[in-house]
Structure formats: C-alpha cells, structure tokens
C-alpha cells in the first residue's frame, strides 16, 4: 500500500468516519447541584464555590430545575425524544480537578435521545443529550513543579450532545458545529463562547478502506475549542492514521490532544471504556421524572430556529452566504431584522452593508454587535440615503465611520456633509482640473481604453471630497470627449 503523505492522498485510500461529542455550558445563574454562581471568572479563582463545589463530605446535591428546562428545550429543537424518566449516575475517575472523586452525569438513561441536525442535504443523527456537571481547572506552571487548582467551574451545568458517526469530512464537522452552536445560542441556553470553553468538542475519528463497511479503531481528540482547530485536528488525524495503517502500525484506541502550533495530535492517555468509570446510579439523587406539561411549556416557547430564519431571509432576497452568516450569529441576525423592519424595502442592501462594513468593524475590534453605538434603525436610514442617491458610496462610508465611532445623530452629520453633487456648474471645474492633470490618461481613453474612465471619475471624486455623483461625472466626461 502506498504511504500517503497528504490529506488528498489519504482520502484516495481511506474513508473517514467522524462523530462529535459537544459539551455546552448552560446559561444558568447557579450550578447544577448547588447555589454557587455559575459565571466564568478566571481572574478570581476559587470564588464561585461552596461546600458542594469542593466536595466536602456530607454535602448533598440539589438539582437546578432551570437546567432540566434548558435540556428539554435543546432536545425539542433537535428533534429528540424526551425521556420521561432519566437517571443521574456517578462516573468515577481520579483527577485533581474532580474533588469528589466522581462526576455526576447520565449514562444509560439520558434525558434526550434520537434526534438529528441537518447539515446541507445530510441528516446527522444525534444519539443522545445528557446532563452532567463540569470539573474544575488545572493550571500547570512551567517554572515550578506545581499545579494550581481552580474550582470555579466545578459543578457548572453542561449538556453533552453526542452525534452518531455520520460525518465524513472536516468541512462537514465544521458545518455541524456551526449549526449546532447557532441553535443553542438562538435557544438562549448557551452563550457559545468557545474561547471561554462554553462550547467545546471532542472528536472521534476512525478510518476504513474505501468501499468497505466495518468501522476502524476510534481515536478521540479531546477538548478542541474553535471551528478552525476542529477542522485542522480532523485533517491532521486522518493523515496520521492513514500513514500508520499503510506502514503496518496498528491504530490504538486512545485520547489525543491537538497542538495548534505544531499542527499535530499527541497521545494523552489510553481511551477508557464505560466499565472503567464504574458507573452506578447516584444514591443521593432520585430518578428525574418529567411530566408532559413541562415538555409542552418548553415546546410552546421555542423561538424561530436558524433554519427557519435562513429560509425567511432567502425569501427576502438575501444571498445564501449572507443568510448563513446571520443564522450562525444570533445577535447579528437580530440586528439585521431590526434594521430591515425599519426599511423593509431595503432588506438586501441593508444586509449587504452589515455583512461588509459592519462585520469588518466588528472583526477589527474583536467585538460583538452589542458593543455597536450605531443603532440598527440609524443604519437603515444611512443605507436609505445612499439608495435614494442623496449621498455617494464615499459619503456613506464617511458617515458610517463617524456614526460607528461616536453614535452621533445621522440627521446632523448628513446635514453637515451635504448631498452628493450632480450640478454641471459645480463639477465642470473639477473635471477640467483632472483632464489637465491626467492628459495622458485622457488620450488613452479617447483611444478606446475604457477602463481609464473609472480612474478619472475617482480623481474627480477625490477632489470633491467624495460628494460628486459618479454617474454625473461619467456623463460629463463622455460629453467632453465627444465635443
């Protein structure tokens, strides 16, 4: 067998089989089994804790009702069956950030099962959604033989969403995660913050020779917290496994970590099976019994989901790319809807302006749309000024920059800026200046090099401070050339 050196070569020989386990932190005020705050706080370690969080003997868990409601809400949005009777179990393992020596999770009787999520034309099955508590955080110091323990996150409520191995590529995995995150954020059950670990994925990857059906040995890549790194980790692991198989090395079931600097995975530990954790029902927590009125209340409160939003926006004339971007980012989509409600006839230019100018500013500032000083209603009116030909593109960008920076009144800024100039008497001197300064370009234009026109119009625009109307300038140039 040829030893593959690239992803393309690996994919010629092997078919990847990929499943994802997503841990999503629920947006509750308190932890899953205690009243300690569940907020993220790295700057003040061991402040959001109580006797239960640090596993003091004799402290009993008390289930947070809001956690159950959020899990049901998620399950319904993903087409799951809601189990009327589910059970909390103890998952035993020893690690310093797990003070009780076990994690309370759900094993054989999870709260939600048998759902799905559509990615393009493909339906990805969701095997289960279960509730569990998070562990604390270890910080290993490089300059001292010490490990610092922060239990702020210990006991924070999680749902783990486990897919079947239905994904066939890194790109599909990225699409699945983006779609899942968008749903959770739309439901307002998770803030989707991947940098803080509120939304993170474990990746299961195996390979099988193309044209065969038996699954290969599964390798887990643990705790990857960005879409880009998930895709990179999958591609790196496909190549690693393909090379090993081609060289005659057996793939072992293990847990690995992804090193984004080296673009490689490295072994962390051998992969445990369920029996290694010695699961058994938690004796301090009775079975969780869910009645139909609770499910009906969550079903009735479901918001418009991303797929429905995308379809609605496509119906307004938005491109698939723009509609997809708004569907992935709940707050940006809400900002667009507010702007489009102000000027429904301008939905498409408003959407394109947000996708271009607004997103560019947000990326430069590494901020969310909530930080914007420019209201969606004001943005709609700014777009309307341009679409009605009262201001030019240059003036629009100038006004946008000032509005974004200061949040000032559009009416006062637009009045000060003035409308774009189309009067021949005002433009003629500027055109004369440009034709004199760029006589060579004018001659080329006369010879048929029509692309020169954009340059000459741009020069007039510059001299007018962006106020000249491009169409009027072009018409005057053409008239001069004919005379």
N, C-alpha and C positions, 0 to 999 in steps of 0.2 A: 504494500500500500504506500502510495506517495505521502510523504510527510508534509502537511500543509503549513505554510509559513504566514499566510494572511487569512483574514476573515473570508474573503471570496473563495479561496482555495478550500477552507474548512467546510463552507456551505455547499460546495460541489459534491462533497463526500457524505456529509452528515446533516441530519435534520435536528435542529434544536427543539427541545420540549421545555417550556418555561412556565412556572407558576409563581405567584406572588403572595406574600403574607404582609399585609399592611397594618401597621399599628397607628391608630389615630387617637390623639388625646381629646377627650370630650370637654366641651366648654362649660364646665360646671364651676360654681364658686368654691365648693369644698370637695374633698377627696371622696373616693368611692365608699369607704367604710368608716370615715371619721369626719369631724367638723374642721379639721385643719384646712387652710387655704390651699387651693389647687393651682394658684398662679405661678407663672415661670419667674424665677428670681435667682440668677446666677451670682449677682453681686452681694447677696446676703445669705450665705449658706446656712442651712440648719435653722432657719427662722420660721418657715411654714411647716412646722412639725408639731406633733403632740405625742402622747404616750403610745398611741397605736402605731404612728408612723415609724417609731424606732423600736417597735416590737417588745415593749415591756411586758413581762409575764402577767397574765390575768386580765389583760385588756381585750374586750370583745368587739368584733366588727359589727357595725350597724349600716345596712345598705342604704345608699343615697337613691331616693326614688327618681330624681331627675336623670340619673344615669340610665335607669331602665327605660324611661320615656325616650331618651335620645337613641338608645339602641333599637327600640321598636321603630322609631321614625326612620332610621337608616335602613333597617331591614325592609320596610314597606317601599321605600324609594328604590330599592334594588330588587324588588320583586320576590323577596324571600317569604318563606313560611315562618310565622311567628310561633315558636313553641310555647304552649300554654303552661308547661311545667319544665323548668330548666334547673340545673343543679350547679352549685359552686364547689370546686374541688381544690385540694391543696396540691401544688406542683413543687416537689422537693428538689432543691439543689443548694449547694453551699457556695456562696459568693459574698464578699464583704458588704456589698450594697443591698443585700437582702437580709435585714436584721432578724426576721422571724425564722429564717432557715427554710422558708417555703413562700411561694407566691400563690395568692388566691386567684384562680382562673376558672374557666369552664372547660370540661374535657369532652365526655361522651354525650352530654345533653346541653348543647349550646342554645342561646336564646333565639337565634335566627339560622335558617338553613335553606339551601336550594334556591338561590337567587341567580341573577345574571346581570351583566352590564354589556351593552352593545358598543363595540369599537369598530367604526366604519360599518361594513356589512357583516361583521362577525360577532357572534354572541359568545361572550366569555362567561362561563359558568362560575358562580360563587358558591363554594361548598358550604361555608358556614361563617357566621359572625358571632364571636363570643366576647363576653366581658372579662376584664381582668384588671388587676392593679399593677401600676408601674413599679419598677425598682428604683433605688437611689442612684447616685452617680459617683463613680470612682475617678479621681484625678491623680495620675501618676506623675510625680515630679522627676524631671530629668537630672537635676543637680543634687538630688538627695534620695536616699533609699526609703522613701516614704510614699504612702498612698493616702490622699485626703478623701474623706467620705462626706458627701452632702446628701441628706435625706429629704430635702425639699420636694423632690419628685416622688419619693416613696409613697405609694398609696394613691397617686394621681390616677383617675379613671381612664381606661383605654378600651376601645373596641379593636379586636383583631379581625380583619376581613381577609379570608383565605380563598383564593381562586383555585379552580381546577387547573391542571397543566395544559391549558388551551392556547397559550400564547406561543407564537412561532418565530419571533424575532425581537431584537432590541427595540426597534421602532414601535412594534405593537405594544410592548410592555410600557414604553413611554406614553403612548396614547391612552392606554388603560389607566395609568396612574393619574394623568392629567384629568381624564374624565371623572375618575373616582373622587379626586380632590375637589373638583368643581361641584359635584353633587353634595359632598359633606359641607362645603362652605355655603352652598345655597340653602341647605337644611339648617344652617347655623348651629351645627353640633360640633364642629372642629374649625379652628382658625386657619388650618392649612399651612402653618409656618414651618417650613422644612428646616430652616436654619436653627430653630429652637427645638427641633425634634418632635413637634406636634404631629407631624405626618412623616412616617419613615417606613421603609420597605425592606423586607428580607426576600431575597431572590433565590428560587430553586431552579437550577439548570441541569439538564442532562442531554446527552446526545444519543442518537441511534442512526445506523446507516440508512441512507435514503432508500425508500421502498420497503422498509421493514416496520413492524408494529410494536414489538416488545420495547418497553422503556429501558433506558440505560440507568446507570447508577447516578443518583441525585446528589448534587453538591449545593450547599446553601451558602450564599454570600450575605452577610449579616449587616443590618442597620445602615443602609445607604440612604442619604438624605437630600438628594437632588435628582431631578429627572435626567439631567445630563450624565451624572455619575452612574445612575442605574443603567442607562443605555451603554455607557462605556464598560461598566463592570460585566454586563452580559456578553458583549462582544469579546472582551479580553478572556473571559472564562470559556467561551466557545472555542477560541483558538487554542487555549491551554489544554482543554480536554481532547480536542481533535489531535493535537500533536502527540499527547501522551498515548492515546489509543493507537495511533499509527506507528508509534515506536514500540508498542507491545507492553506498555505500562498500564496496570490496572487502575481504574478510577476508584478511589475510596470514598465512602460516604463521610463527609466531614463538613465543618463550618469554616468558612474562609472570610477574610476581611479584604475590602478593596482599598488599595493605595492609589489615590488620585494623582499623586505626584509622579509615581513610577509607572502608573497605568498598568498595574498588575494586581492579582489577588495573592494573598498569602494565607497559609494554614493557621487557623486559630485553635481548633480543637476537633476531636472526632465528634461526629454528629450523633447525638443521643436519640434513642428511640423512646416511645412513650413510657415503656416499662422502667426506663432508667430514672424517671422522675417520681415513681411510686405514687401515682395519682390515687387519691381516695376522696370521697365527699367530705367537705369541711363540716366537722361536727358542731361548729358554732353558728352555722348558717343553715336555716331550713331551706327546703326547695323553694324556688321562686315561682309563684303561681300568678299567671297573668290572665285577667278576665277580659272578655270581649269589649266592654265599654272603654277600657284603657286603649285598646288597639284602635277602636273606632274613632276615639278622640284624636289620636295621632294621625290617622288616615285623613280625617277631615281638615287637619291643619297643615297638610303638606303644601308647600309653595309650588309655583311653576318651576319645573326642573330644567336643567341646562338643555336637554334635548328639545324640549318644547320651546324654550326661549330661542334656540338656534333656528328652529323651523319658523317661528314668528318673524325673526329678523330677516331671514332669507325672503320671506314673503313681502317685506318692505323694500326689497331690492338690494340689501347688503350682500357683499361678496361672501363666499364660503369662508375665506380666510378671516375676514373681519368679524363675521358672526361667531366663528370658532374662538377667536381671541376673547370676545366679550363673554362667551359662555364659560370659558375657563376661569375668568376673573370676575367674580360676582360683583364686586364694588364698581368695577369699570363698566360692566353691563348695566348696573343700576344708574350710573352717571349718564350713560348714553340714553337710557329710557327717559330720564328726567329732561334731558335736553331735547329729545325728539318729541316729547309731549308738548313742549313749548312751541316747537315749529315742526309739526308732523310732515308738512310738505317738503321739508329739507332733511329727511332722515338719512339719506345716503351721503350727502356732503358733510353732514354733522358727524356721521360715523367715520368717514374717511379722515376728517380733521382730527378726531380723537385718536384714531389708530396711528396717525402720523405725528402731528405736533405735540399732542398731549402725552402720548406714550414716550416720545423722545425726552421730554422734560422729566417725566417720572423716572426713567432709567438713569438719566444723568444725576438725579438727586437721590436715587435708590429709595424712593418714597412711594407710598400708596396714594390713590386718588383722594383719600380722605384728607390728605395734607394740602390739597389744592386750595388756593384763595379765589380761584375762578369758579363761580357757580355754574352748574350746567345750563341754567336759564340764560345767563350772560353769554356763555359760549354759543348758544343757539342764535342769539341776536348778532354776535360777531360774524358767524357764518352767513347769516341773512344779509348783512351789509355787503359782503363780497358777492353773494349770489345775485343780489339786485343791482350789481355793477356800481354801487356807490363808492366802494373802495377797491383798490387793486390787491393782488396777492401780496405784494410787498408791504402795503399798508396794513393788511390783515395780520401779517406776521409781526410787524412792529407793534401794533395794538395788543396782540396776544402776549408778547413778551412783557409788556408793561402791566397788563391785567394779571398775568401769572405771578409777577413779582410783587405787585402792590395790592391787588384786589380792588383797584380804584373803580370809579364809575365809567362804564363804557360810553355813556352819553357825553360826559365831559371830555374824555380822551378823544372820541371820534370828532367832536366839535372842534377841538383844538387842532386835530390832524387835518381836517377838511376832507371833502370828497375828492375823488380822483379827477384829474384834469383831462378834458377831451376837446376844449376850445382851441381852434386852429390858431388864433391870435397868440395864445399863451404858449403853444407848442412850437410854433414856427421858428422862433429864435433858437430854441434848443436843438431842433433838427438842423438848422444852419450850422451851429457850432459843431455838431457831430460829423456832418458831411465834410466840413473843412478839416477837422482834426483827423479824420479817417478817410481821406480821399482815395487811398489805395484800396480799402475795403469796398468803398462805393463803386469803384471801377470794376472790381471783381463781381459785384452784384449785378452790374449792367451786363457783364459777360455771361450771366446765367447761373452763377454760383449762389443759388437761393438761400443756402444755409447761412450766408453772411447776414441776412435780414435780422435774425434773432440777436446777433451780436450788436448791430446798430440800434435796434429797439432797446436792448439792455443798457446801452450807453445813454440814451435819452432818459430812460427810467432812473438811472443813477443821478443824472443832472437835475431831475425833477424831485429828488428825494423820495422816489417811489410813488409819486402821485399821478404821473402820466398814465393815461389809459392805453395799454399796449395795442389794442385793436385800432384806436385812433391814430397812434403814432405810426403803425404799419401802413395804414391807409394814406397818410400824408407822405410817407417815404415813397410809396408806389406812385403817387400823383407827381411828386417831384421828378422821379426817374422818367416818367413819360413826357414831361414837359421839355 
